[in-house]
Amino acid sequence: MHLCASYASRELPQRVEELARNVYSYIMNSPKRLSEYTEFQVFTETQPHRILHPSCTRWLSLEEVVKRIMEQWPSLTLYFTSAALEDGMAVASSVLQELHNPITNMFFAFLTFILPAVNKVNVEFQATSFRVHKLWSSINSSVKAILSYFMKRESLKNKDLSKINPKDPSNYLKLEDIYRGARFESIALDCSSSISKKDLHEFQVKTLNFYVTLSNQMFQRFFSSGTFDKLQLMEALDPENVREGKPKSVIPLALKFPNIIKKQYYEELNKEWRGLTLFEIPSLRESMEPEQFWFNVSKEKCGDGQRFPKLSKLMNNLLSLPHSSAAAERIFSMVSIIKTKHRSRKTPNSYIKWSTP
C-alpha cells in the first residue's frame, strides 16, 4: 500500500509535501521558535501538539502529519504571519503564502479524508493476529469504497472487482460530483469567492488523477494475478462461515495447496467438511478465533481416532501462512535494537530470549 500511495501522490502538487517539511524544519529545528510557537498555540486555543516530521521512506505516515497540520492551521497561520514580518526569511514568507492559499488547504483536507481509507487496507497487512480469512472481504470492501468516490454507481453495482476498469473515463463521475470529503466541501464553500475557476478545475483534475492512479496500482497488486481468488477461498477458515455451511466444498481450496492433501483423499476431505458444517458439535458452538476453532476440530474423536483427520490437517497447515511480511520485519527491527556493539558476540539463542515477550 505504501507503493500504491507513493505513485498516487505524484499526481498532487509537490508544494503540498514541501509545506509539511518546511513547517517542521522551520519550527522544530529551533528551540527559540518552538517556544514562540507554543505561545501562539495558547493564544489561538489550539491543542499544544508538536509538529510531526514527514517520513522520507513511508509515504503513508503522512496521514498523521497532514492531520496535525490541519489541526494547527490557525496557530500556524498566525505564527508565520509574525515570522514573515520579523524574520524576513524567504521560507517563512513561502509557508505563509501556502497557508493563505485555499487550494493548498483543500489539498490537505482531501488528504485528511483519503489517507485513512488507504491506511485501513494497510493495517490489515500489519496485524499481528491471524487475518488471512478476513483479507478478501476487507480488501474488497475498502477498494470498492475508494472506487465509489469517483466512479458511477452503476459501474460498480453487482460487479466483480476484477472486471472493473479504473482507467476507463466513461465510468467516472463529473469532476464536481467526485467525493473528496466533508472537510474539503466546507473549505470550498467558505472560500468560493476567492478561488478562481481555473484553480478549482486544476484541483479537481489532480484529485481525480490521484484516485485513478491509486486504484490502478491497487488493481495491479491485488487483482492482476490469481492471489486474490485464493484469498477468497481462505474464508473457509473462518469459524462463522463453517457454522453457516460456506462454502459447500473445500476442494477448490485443497487444489490450490496440492502438497498438503493428495487428490486420492479429496472424497474423504469433502465428507469431513460436510459433516462439520451440517452437524452441531457442542465444543465448537461458541465464538472463537480460527486457531482455537481448528485446534478443537483436530481434537474431536470418533472411536479411537480423529473425527476430521484430513480436514484438520489441511486447515491447520493453512493457519501457518503469514498474511504479510510485517511479522518478519518486526523481528528485524527488534534485533537491530537488541544487537548493539556491546552485544555483538551473543549467541542466537540469547537474541531469541531477549526478543520473545
Beta strands, then each sheet from edge to edge (+ up, - down):
strand 1: 301-302
strand 2: 305-306
sheet 1: 1+ 2-
end
